[in-house]
Amino acid sequence: LNAEGYEQLTLAFKAMAIEYVPSSGNFVLFRAGQDDGAGARVNLALLKKGIIVRPVGNYGLPQWLRVSIGLPEENTAFLTALKSVLA
């Protein structure tokens, strides 16, 4: 299930031209934007849509967010929200 969720997320990231870090874990690190405020800005916008991701600015990656791989419908909800936030 984790491998299928990983594929669902990474295929969508590729289609949306979003950079991500390949992972063997239950999460994917992705670049939310190019400026240093991107991670915080996208995180807040996703929170307002009921989607929780993890900011990683405290690791020196202010442009990046970490999303846990969920069930197919949870991944779809995240991707739908992300598309609307980045549009």
Secondary structure as GFF3:
##gff-version 3
##sequence-region A 1 87
A	DSSP	alpha_helix	2	15	.	.	.	ID=ss1
A	DSSP	beta_strand	20	21	.	.	.	ID=ss2
A	DSSP	beta_strand	27	31	.	.	.	ID=ss3
A	DSSP	alpha_helix	38	48	.	.	.	ID=ss4
A	DSSP	beta_strand	54	55	.	.	.	ID=ss5
A	DSSP	three_ten_helix	57	59	.	.	.	ID=ss6
A	DSSP	beta_strand	64	68	.	.	.	ID=ss7
A	DSSP	alpha_helix	72	86	.	.	.	ID=ss8
###
